[in-house]
Amino acid sequence: MDFIEALLHTRSCSVVGLEKNTGKTVCLNYILRHLPLTARVAVTSIGIDGESKDQVTGTKKPEITLRKGMVFATSEKHYRMRHLVSEILDVSNERTALGQLVTGRVLTEGKVMLSGPGSTASIRRWMKEAEPYADLVIVDGALSRMSLASPAVSESMVLATGAAYSANIDTLVKKTAYVVELINLPKADEEEEGAEERISMDGAVTDRVLEGIMNKAENNGKELVIQDFTKVFADPMVWHRFTKSHHVYVRQRSKLLAVTVNPTAPNGMVLDSDKLCERLSEAINLPVYDLMKQ
């Protein structure tokens, strides 16, 4: 697919699910399976991924398969539980809740559970340390830890959404399109960063912040510059009321490569895949893939 080719032109990518069971691990496996055999790849996760069974619902989950030559980082506990042969490249002094962080290289293909660094700083540190072993680093992320999909961490991202996020196509398209809108905020012109017609912010962008700006007459027409899309925590209605009269720019921007969908909800409800992909693609002006059909 086109986004696999685009992925090869970036140094790092976050795979982010908008909700549990939206097909994030399926997406990660698809990417790992379709990368060229010559690609030097390193992969880790910000949570625990690759379990064969969901610890909450008890339903079966896709496991993560790594092929020979790939580099991965996981906790000491999950490194010992791996179902593949690997060599240890590094054992970090940094500890996780599940032990020290172990970086290994796969010698024979198999399955592994990933539980990597849990903070922005530690993810960035590991990615730097992985540079001698990999040309592309992939981070398995989650919406609840969206800051780890920040442009400060990865250059690009793939977004996984689906019926688990909303079982109504209209609502699902609307909610996903809002997230995509934030990801695609335009990059600010650094030369104009200090211009008087701009309001510059470093912190969280909430409803209260936006309403405060709108309520001051002297702010009419001023542009808002924020760090990146992960700083926005505003309700869509408030956000869109704000953007009708103010342009918003980001200092750092991730490249959204694609959106994938899982049309099946955990309760068994199945949405029309073709309709969902078509409607969502029209709304976000990006390719949308149902990887469950691939």
ABEGO torsion letter per residue (X at the ends): XAAAAAAAABABBBBBBABBGAGAAAAAAAAAAABBAABBBBBBBABBBGBABBAAAGBBBBBBBBBBGBBBBBBAAAAAABBBBBBBABBBABBBAAEBBBBBBBABBEBBBBBBBABAAAAAAAAAAAAAABABBBBBBBAAAAAAABAAABABBBBBBEAAABABAAAAAAAAAAAAAAAABBBBBAAAAABAABBBBABBBBAAAAAAAAABAAABGBBBBBABAAABABBAAAAAAAAAABBBBBABBBBBABBBBBABBAAGBBBBAAAAAAAAAAAAGBBBBBAAAX
